[in-house]
Amino acid sequence: MLTYGKKWYTMKKQEFFKRKLRGGRKNMSNTIEIIENNDGIKIVRINGIHFKGKRGIDWKAVRNYLKAYVGEIYETADEDIIYVGTDFPAEYSGSRYTRKLKGAVAKAKANASQGIQEMIKIANNKRHVENNDARHVRNARYGWYRYDTRFELPVFSEEGDIERYNLFRATILIRHASNGNLYLYDIVDIKKETSNSLGS
């Protein structure tokens, strides 16, 4: 696995802060917050459902929504700098993993798109996987990184009030490109953990 010296890392940090000041938040939502459970585990709480999809998710709409993130740079809890490239919207909305999703998990992935920035911010448990796929010889030349993250989505009553949240865990997939940068690629392995009553 390729490693980078202190000078390279410092340059990337400087670029991150420069872009952070100029770029700001692009998902234009005030319904996202980071909370902690009783065990101190951070969770991204998403308070709205943007993609309802009663007859299935409109993944084209999800892809168009995600285009707002392209060009952004975010930072994980471990201070890894993550870029959002032009390939991210199409991969997130049309990967083999996404195409297999149905029901609640498909809806969860579609609506997790609202909290991309926060899900990266709390990402932890980083681990490296070598790239063995010839299709990614350049865009993941130095392999892949996986991070754990968690998010909650609301369940609404018939009156339109939030009555509880469904908690999901997921894996953020990052590609380590030939230019040395880490790029957001997809969010996979989404699994429901629990349902929490409002206020818990």
SEPA-972118 format. One line per 8 residues: number of its first residue (from 1); for each residue x, y, z of N, C-alpha, C. Coordinates in Angstrom, 3 decimals, always signed. Example, Ala and Ser with C-alpha at 12.3 -4.5 7.8 and 13.67 -1.06 7.14 Angstrom:
% SEPA-972118
1> +13.190,-5.690,+7.800,+12.300,-4.500,+7.800,+13.200,-3.300,+7.800  +12.850,-2.250,+7.080,+13.670,-1.060,+7.140,+12.900,+0.030,+7.870
% end
This chain:
% SEPA-972118
1> +0.851,-1.198,+0.000,+0.000,+0.000,+0.000,+0.882,+1.242,+0.000  +0.539,+2.193,-0.831,+1.332,+3.421,-0.936,+1.111,+4.299,+0.284  +2.175,+4.897,+0.785,+2.064,+5.849,+1.885,+2.578,+7.203,+1.420  +2.144,+8.254,+2.101,+2.507,+9.610,+1.714,+3.143,+10.320,+2.893  +4.106,+11.163,+2.600,+4.851,+11.861,+3.630,+4.087,+13.024,+4.223  +4.693,+13.630,+5.230,+4.062,+14.724,+5.963,+3.802,+15.922,+5.068  +4.726,+16.203,+4.138,+4.554,+17.350,+3.248,+3.323,+17.178,+2.385  +3.128,+15.975,+1.816,+1.953,+15.711,+0.966,+0.678,+15.894,+1.773
9> +0.672,+15.342,+2.990,-0.531,+15.416,+3.821,-0.844,+16.857,+4.203  +0.171,+17.612,+4.521,-0.037,+19.020,+4.873,-0.639,+19.789,+3.708  -0.160,+19.520,+2.493,-0.700,+20.180,+1.304,-2.171,+19.847,+1.137  -2.532,+18.585,+1.353,-3.919,+18.183,+1.205,-4.796,+18.835,+2.270  -4.288,+18.954,+3.484,-5.040,+19.619,+4.535,-5.273,+21.089,+4.199  -4.237,+21.760,+3.656,-4.387,+23.156,+3.283,-5.424,+23.310,+2.189  -5.408,+22.404,+1.227,-6.393,+22.446,+0.142,-7.794,+22.223,+0.697  -7.919,+21.298,+1.647,-9.221,+21.018,+2.247,-9.811,+22.255,+2.912
17> -9.029,+22.905,+3.746,-9.552,+24.065,+4.463,-9.862,+25.219,+3.524  -9.081,+25.365,+2.473,-9.349,+26.411,+1.491,-10.682,+26.159,+0.806  -10.912,+24.905,+0.398,-12.157,+24.556,-0.267,-13.326,+24.598,+0.691  -13.071,+24.199,+1.947,-14.144,+24.181,+2.929,-14.699,+25.578,+3.157  -13.829,+26.555,+3.238,-14.257,+27.927,+3.450,-15.022,+28.456,+2.243  -14.612,+28.008,+1.051,-15.237,+28.527,-0.159,-16.497,+27.756,-0.541  -16.491,+26.445,-0.253,-17.561,+25.608,-0.762,-18.801,+25.591,+0.099  -18.633,+25.295,+1.396,-19.784,+25.239,+2.281,-20.661,+24.028,+2.012
25> -21.821,+24.036,+2.611,-22.735,+22.906,+2.509,-23.534,+22.986,+1.225  -23.674,+21.838,+0.563,-24.392,+21.844,-0.709,-25.723,+21.103,-0.677  -26.041,+20.414,+0.412,-27.296,+19.681,+0.355,-28.498,+20.532,+0.737  -28.237,+21.775,+1.147,-29.288,+22.768,+1.335,-30.376,+22.270,+2.278  -29.988,+21.498,+3.299,-30.971,+20.955,+4.219,-30.661,+21.391,+5.634  -31.713,+21.739,+6.388,-31.544,+22.077,+7.791,-32.105,+20.965,+8.679  -32.294,+19.768,+8.112,-32.936,+18.675,+8.841,-31.948,+17.577,+9.208  -30.663,+17.870,+9.203,-29.638,+16.883,+9.505,-28.926,+17.275,+10.797
33> -28.729,+16.317,+11.684,-27.972,+16.574,+12.905,-27.184,+15.329,+13.291  -26.109,+15.533,+14.042,-25.316,+14.431,+14.560,-25.623,+14.288,+16.039  -26.057,+13.095,+16.434,-26.396,+12.822,+17.826,-25.502,+11.697,+18.342  -25.565,+11.448,+19.629,-24.854,+10.331,+20.239,-25.838,+9.474,+21.027  -25.677,+8.142,+20.939,-26.520,+7.275,+21.752,-25.917,+7.118,+23.140  -26.507,+6.269,+23.953,-26.058,+6.117,+25.335,-24.657,+5.524,+25.438  -24.192,+4.896,+24.363,-22.850,+4.309,+24.347,-21.809,+5.251,+23.746  -22.233,+6.473,+23.435,-21.308,+7.440,+22.864,-21.056,+7.269,+21.381
41> -21.863,+6.445,+20.717,-21.712,+6.219,+19.279,-22.446,+7.327,+18.521  -21.760,+7.944,+17.588,-22.354,+9.040,+16.829,-23.236,+8.504,+15.700  -24.349,+9.189,+15.506,-25.346,+8.790,+14.514,-25.823,+10.039,+13.782  -25.982,+9.935,+12.483,-26.539,+11.034,+11.688,-28.057,+10.894,+11.678  -28.722,+11.861,+12.252,-30.186,+11.844,+12.294,-30.721,+12.708,+11.156  -31.456,+12.078,+10.258,-32.079,+12.755,+9.118,-33.564,+12.890,+9.426  -34.052,+14.104,+9.510,-35.405,+14.339,+10.010,-36.468,+14.455,+8.924  -36.087,+14.237,+7.676,-37.061,+14.320,+6.596,-36.876,+13.195,+5.596
49> -37.943,+12.879,+4.890,-37.902,+11.875,+3.819,-38.062,+12.600,+2.490  -36.985,+12.665,+1.734,-37.000,+13.374,+0.448,-37.485,+12.467,-0.681  -37.102,+11.193,-0.632,-37.469,+10.234,-1.675,-38.431,+9.218,-1.070  -39.729,+9.350,-1.401,-40.751,+8.509,-0.781,-40.874,+7.169,-1.489  -40.956,+7.153,-2.781,-40.884,+5.923,-3.564,-41.857,+4.829,-3.180  -43.145,+5.100,-3.163,-44.127,+4.062,-2.832,-44.118,+2.927,-3.855  -43.804,+3.229,-5.089,-43.741,+2.204,-6.129,-42.308,+1.962,-6.585  -41.384,+2.276,-5.741,-39.983,+2.129,-6.106,-39.293,+3.486,-6.147
57> -37.989,+3.462,-5.942,-37.214,+4.692,-5.878,-36.890,+5.203,-7.280  -37.021,+6.497,-7.459,-36.604,+7.141,-8.695,-35.107,+7.431,-8.576  -34.287,+6.470,-8.983,-32.841,+6.602,-8.805,-32.244,+7.673,-9.693  -32.905,+8.011,-10.782,-32.441,+9.121,-11.604,-32.535,+10.425,-10.825  -33.627,+10.584,-10.065,-33.787,+11.774,-9.231,-32.730,+11.804,-8.133  -32.414,+10.641,-7.574,-31.365,+10.565,-6.560,-30.024,+10.985,-7.159  -29.741,+10.483,-8.367,-28.482,+10.829,-9.036,-28.375,+12.336,-9.265  -29.447,+12.935,-9.722,-29.435,+14.381,-9.952,-29.242,+15.149,-8.639
65> -29.845,+14.666,-7.580,-29.694,+15.292,-6.260,-28.230,+15.238,-5.814  -27.581,+14.095,-6.030,-26.203,+13.897,-5.580,-25.186,+14.730,-6.359  -25.553,+15.208,-7.525,-24.622,+16.012,-8.319,-24.204,+17.284,-7.590  -25.026,+17.724,-6.637,-24.692,+18.926,-5.866,-23.458,+18.722,-5.002  -23.116,+17.472,-4.707,-21.944,+17.185,-3.872,-20.632,+17.195,-4.655  -20.708,+17.030,-5.960,-19.491,+16.897,-6.768,-18.607,+18.134,-6.612  -17.330,+17.889,-6.345,-16.386,+18.977,-6.138,-16.164,+19.321,-4.679  -17.002,+18.779,-3.790,-16.843,+19.044,-2.368,-15.708,+18.201,-1.769
73> -15.180,+18.662,-0.668,-14.141,+17.949,+0.069,-14.565,+17.891,+1.524  -14.567,+16.685,+2.088,-14.989,+16.493,+3.465,-13.881,+15.811,+4.271  -14.062,+15.775,+5.571,-13.051,+15.215,+6.456,-13.702,+14.226,+7.418  -13.070,+13.052,+7.586,-13.593,+12.041,+8.496,-13.197,+12.363,+9.932  -13.706,+11.561,+10.856,-13.354,+11.727,+12.268,-11.863,+11.541,+12.495  -11.217,+10.752,+11.629,-9.773,+10.508,+11.732,-8.954,+11.487,+10.898  -9.603,+12.541,+10.399,-8.965,+13.606,+9.626,-8.472,+13.151,+8.254  -9.071,+12.104,+7.721,-8.814,+11.752,+6.326,-9.607,+12.703,+5.439
81> -9.003,+13.144,+4.362,-9.637,+14.091,+3.443,-10.279,+13.313,+2.302  -11.578,+13.496,+2.130,-12.353,+12.749,+1.139,-12.893,+13.705,+0.080  -12.567,+13.419,-1.164,-13.057,+14.210,-2.293,-14.316,+13.547,-2.863  -15.169,+14.357,-3.453,-16.342,+13.839,-4.159,-16.141,+14.094,-5.643  -15.935,+13.017,-6.389,-15.668,+13.130,-7.819,-16.927,+13.011,-8.655  -16.762,+13.163,-9.949,-17.913,+13.147,-10.859,-18.537,+11.763,-10.996  -17.812,+10.723,-10.601,-18.340,+9.365,-10.734,-19.283,+8.992,-9.592  -19.269,+9.743,-8.512,-20.031,+9.365,-7.328,-21.542,+9.293,-7.551
89> -22.204,+10.308,-8.134,-23.663,+10.235,-8.269,-24.144,+8.997,-9.024  -23.485,+8.670,-10.124,-23.916,+7.518,-10.922,-23.661,+6.206,-10.198  -22.537,+6.120,-9.492,-22.229,+4.883,-8.778,-23.193,+4.682,-7.608  -23.417,+5.707,-6.838,-24.317,+5.616,-5.684,-25.722,+5.193,-6.113  -26.195,+5.756,-7.210,-27.580,+5.530,-7.646,-27.743,+4.355,-8.599  -26.633,+3.836,-9.145,-26.769,+2.787,-10.156,-25.811,+1.629,-10.045  -25.135,+1.482,-8.908,-24.189,+0.372,-8.738,-24.921,-0.962,-8.688  -24.177,-2.038,-8.839,-24.778,-3.367,-8.744,-25.441,-3.569,-7.386
97> -24.801,-3.027,-6.356,-25.397,-3.122,-5.023,-26.734,-2.388,-4.977  -26.778,-1.181,-5.497,-28.009,-0.381,-5.468,-29.121,-1.051,-6.258  -28.788,-1.612,-7.418,-29.815,-2.218,-8.266,-30.490,-3.418,-7.613  -29.830,-4.023,-6.642,-30.396,-5.195,-5.958,-31.291,-4.806,-4.779  -31.248,-3.537,-4.388,-31.986,-3.107,-3.196,-33.492,-3.037,-3.450  -34.236,-3.381,-2.418,-35.691,-3.306,-2.484,-36.237,-2.801,-1.155  -37.450,-2.322,-1.199,-38.171,-1.987,+0.013,-37.503,-0.949,+0.890  -37.463,-1.256,+2.206,-36.992,-0.293,+3.192,-35.525,+0.063,+3.022
105> -34.706,-0.892,+2.594,-33.278,-0.606,+2.449,-33.034,+0.295,+1.234  -33.776,+0.088,+0.156,-33.668,+0.977,-0.998,-34.063,+2.402,-0.611  -35.155,+2.519,+0.137,-35.608,+3.835,+0.594,-34.581,+4.459,+1.529  -33.956,+3.623,+2.365,-32.939,+4.128,+3.287,-31.740,+4.678,+2.543  -31.278,+3.954,+1.525,-30.112,+4.447,+0.783,-30.446,+5.732,+0.044  -31.621,+5.776,-0.579,-32.011,+6.980,-1.317,-32.024,+8.196,-0.392  -32.577,+8.051,+0.805,-32.702,+9.195,+1.710,-31.445,+9.468,+2.511  -30.556,+8.488,+2.602,-29.250,+8.740,+3.224,-28.459,+9.759,+2.420
113> -28.814,+9.937,+1.163,-28.130,+10.910,+0.310,-28.208,+12.325,+0.882  -29.174,+12.582,+1.738,-29.295,+13.908,+2.350,-28.194,+14.193,+3.363  -27.603,+13.122,+3.911,-26.652,+13.295,+5.005,-25.244,+12.847,+4.675  -24.852,+12.939,+3.414,-23.524,+12.473,+2.993,-22.404,+13.151,+3.786  -22.473,+14.452,+3.903,-21.422,+15.201,+4.595,-21.268,+14.725,+6.042  -22.384,+14.583,+6.741,-22.332,+14.181,+8.136,-21.918,+12.722,+8.298  -22.346,+11.861,+7.377,-21.977,+10.455,+7.459,-20.474,+10.262,+7.279  -19.870,+11.091,+6.450,-18.414,+11.058,+6.314,-17.765,+11.597,+7.578
121> -18.328,+12.645,+8.137,-17.742,+13.281,+9.322,-17.635,+12.318,+10.501  -18.607,+11.423,+10.672,-18.576,+10.496,+11.809,-17.967,+9.144,+11.447  -17.540,+8.977,+10.196,-17.031,+7.677,+9.735,-15.827,+7.231,+10.560  -15.810,+5.934,+10.900,-14.703,+5.388,+11.676,-14.427,+3.936,+11.269  -13.546,+3.284,+12.018,-13.163,+1.895,+11.758,-12.635,+1.715,+10.331  -11.698,+2.539,+9.957,-11.103,+2.498,+8.619,-10.323,+1.204,+8.408  -10.533,+0.560,+7.244,-9.727,-0.600,+6.885,-9.473,-0.612,+5.385  -8.343,-1.176,+4.997,-7.887,-1.141,+3.608,-8.123,-2.482,+2.926
129> -8.504,-2.420,+1.640,-8.692,-3.609,+0.815,-7.963,-3.375,-0.498  -7.156,-4.330,-0.909,-6.446,-4.205,-2.182,-7.428,-4.206,-3.350  -7.055,-3.513,-4.431,-7.875,-3.519,-5.643,-7.454,-4.683,-6.535  -8.399,-5.569,-6.810,-8.140,-6.714,-7.678,-9.014,-6.686,-8.928  -9.579,-5.539,-9.216,-10.489,-5.387,-10.354,-9.814,-4.526,-11.414  -9.584,-5.098,-12.589,-8.897,-4.381,-13.668,-9.647,-3.129,-14.099  -10.947,-3.087,-13.858,-11.732,-1.908,-14.245,-11.336,-0.681,-13.437  -10.733,-0.892,-12.284,-10.392,+0.216,-11.400,-8.889,+0.385,-11.246
137> -8.150,+0.004,-12.293,-6.693,+0.051,-12.197,-6.168,+1.464,-11.996  -6.901,+2.479,-12.466,-6.485,+3.862,-12.266,-7.262,+4.537,-11.141  -8.577,+4.426,-11.183,-9.347,+5.202,-10.204,-9.295,+4.608,-8.802  -8.792,+3.372,-8.680,-8.554,+2.788,-7.348,-7.213,+2.052,-7.364  -6.219,+2.700,-7.921,-4.905,+2.069,-8.103,-4.312,+1.573,-6.790  -4.513,+2.318,-5.728,-3.925,+1.955,-4.440,-4.929,+1.291,-3.507  -6.027,+0.825,-4.092,-6.974,+0.045,-3.323,-8.190,+0.827,-2.837  -8.837,+0.247,-1.851,-10.099,+0.770,-1.330,-10.025,+0.902,+0.182
145> -10.780,+1.852,+0.694,-10.951,+1.965,+2.135,-12.429,+1.849,+2.464  -12.686,+1.199,+3.577,-14.054,+1.064,+4.080,-14.137,+1.701,+5.468  -15.201,+2.445,+5.693,-15.449,+3.079,+6.978,-16.867,+2.707,+7.427  -17.056,+2.614,+8.726,-18.388,+2.396,+9.269,-19.071,+3.732,+9.533  -20.374,+3.767,+9.348,-21.156,+4.950,+9.667,-22.557,+4.508,+10.040  -23.323,+5.406,+10.660,-24.703,+5.106,+11.054,-25.588,+6.314,+10.770  -26.846,+6.018,+10.446,-27.811,+7.097,+10.229,-29.205,+6.638,+10.639  -30.034,+7.616,+10.954,-31.428,+7.364,+11.318,-32.360,+8.070,+10.348
153> -33.478,+7.418,+10.076,-34.533,+8.009,+9.257,-35.846,+7.995,+10.024  -36.667,+9.021,+9.844,-37.911,+9.113,+10.608,-39.016,+8.222,+10.063  -39.889,+7.810,+10.979,-41.140,+7.144,+10.620,-42.264,+8.071,+11.069  -43.138,+8.416,+10.139,-44.179,+9.400,+10.418,-45.514,+8.734,+10.749  -46.271,+9.382,+11.615,-47.629,+8.929,+11.933,-48.571,+9.365,+10.811  -49.805,+8.929,+10.894,-50.804,+9.324,+9.901,-51.047,+10.830,+9.918  -50.771,+11.451,+11.055,-50.957,+12.905,+11.174,-49.752,+13.689,+10.643  -48.700,+12.977,+10.251,-47.530,+13.647,+9.705,-46.477,+14.007,+10.731
161> -46.619,+13.489,+11.952,-45.628,+13.741,+12.995,-44.622,+12.596,+13.052  -43.384,+12.913,+13.436,-42.373,+11.868,+13.600,-42.681,+11.112,+14.892  -42.885,+9.789,+14.773,-43.191,+8.989,+15.963,-42.016,+8.124,+16.409  -41.082,+7.846,+15.496,-39.885,+7.099,+15.866,-38.863,+7.202,+14.733  -37.673,+6.667,+14.986,-36.617,+6.635,+13.970,-36.153,+5.203,+13.758  -35.865,+4.875,+12.517,-35.212,+3.615,+12.190,-33.720,+3.865,+12.072  -32.936,+3.054,+12.763,-31.479,+3.199,+12.769,-30.850,+2.208,+11.805  -29.917,+2.712,+10.989,-29.214,+1.885,+10.016,-27.704,+2.033,+10.198
169> -26.978,+0.972,+9.960,-25.519,+1.061,+9.846,-25.155,+0.814,+8.390  -24.030,+1.328,+7.976,-23.633,+1.230,+6.574,-22.119,+1.321,+6.459  -21.629,+1.012,+5.278,-20.202,+1.095,+4.978,-19.978,+2.139,+3.899  -19.105,+3.105,+4.187,-18.706,+4.087,+3.181,-17.519,+3.522,+2.421  -17.651,+3.455,+1.108,-16.605,+2.901,+0.248,-15.831,+4.041,-0.412  -14.522,+4.050,-0.209,-13.635,+5.100,-0.709,-12.596,+4.484,-1.630  -12.376,+5.101,-2.781,-11.319,+4.616,-3.680,-10.069,+5.477,-3.522  -8.903,+4.814,-3.558,-7.622,+5.511,-3.438,-7.022,+5.595,-4.840
177> -7.151,+6.757,-5.442,-6.837,+6.937,-6.856,-5.340,+7.068,-7.107  -4.971,+7.024,-8.382,-3.561,+7.084,-8.779,-2.920,+8.422,-8.448  -3.738,+9.473,-8.258,-3.174,+10.785,-7.884,-2.978,+10.923,-6.374  -3.267,+9.867,-5.646,-3.073,+9.881,-4.203,-4.273,+10.334,-3.403  -5.310,+10.845,-4.059,-6.483,+11.338,-3.350,-7.441,+10.206,-2.988  -8.217,+10.436,-1.949,-9.278,+9.525,-1.544,-10.607,+10.076,-2.049  -11.358,+9.248,-2.800,-12.608,+9.692,-3.405,-13.788,+8.865,-2.894  -14.860,+9.545,-2.543,-16.093,+8.878,-2.170,-16.628,+8.109,-3.376
185> -16.936,+6.828,-3.170,-17.370,+5.988,-4.286,-18.809,+5.498,-4.129  -19.149,+5.004,-2.944,-20.490,+4.475,-2.754,-20.734,+4.278,-1.261  -21.978,+4.023,-0.910,-22.344,+3.599,+0.432,-23.077,+2.270,+0.301  -22.551,+1.255,+0.964,-23.026,-0.118,+0.759,-23.293,-0.786,+2.113  -23.705,-2.060,+2.044,-23.930,-2.887,+3.242,-24.836,-2.196,+4.252  -25.920,-1.609,+3.762,-26.859,-0.912,+4.642,-27.749,-1.939,+5.319  -27.787,-1.891,+6.647,-28.576,-2.831,+7.409,-29.300,-2.098,+8.549  -30.571,-2.429,+8.708,-31.358,-1.837,+9.795,-30.921,-2.451,+11.125
193> -30.739,-1.594,+12.131,-30.367,-2.080,+13.450,-31.552,-2.087,+14.413  -32.134,-0.929,+14.643,-33.231,-0.829,+15.602,-34.203,+0.250,+15.190  -35.316,+0.298,+15.915,-36.243,+1.433,+15.842,-36.275,+2.095,+17.196  -36.152,+3.413,+17.216,-36.124,+4.146,+18.469,-37.327,+5.089,+18.540  -37.984,+5.104,+19.667,-39.110,+6.018,+19.839,-38.607,+7.452,+19.878  -39.454,+8.380,+19.571,-39.068,+9.782,+19.519,-38.493,+10.231,+20.847  -37.289,+10.887,+20.731,-36.674,+11.423,+21.915,-35.689,+10.491,+22.566  -35.598,+9.232,+22.098,-34.665,+8.285,+22.711,-33.297,+8.392,+22.092
% end
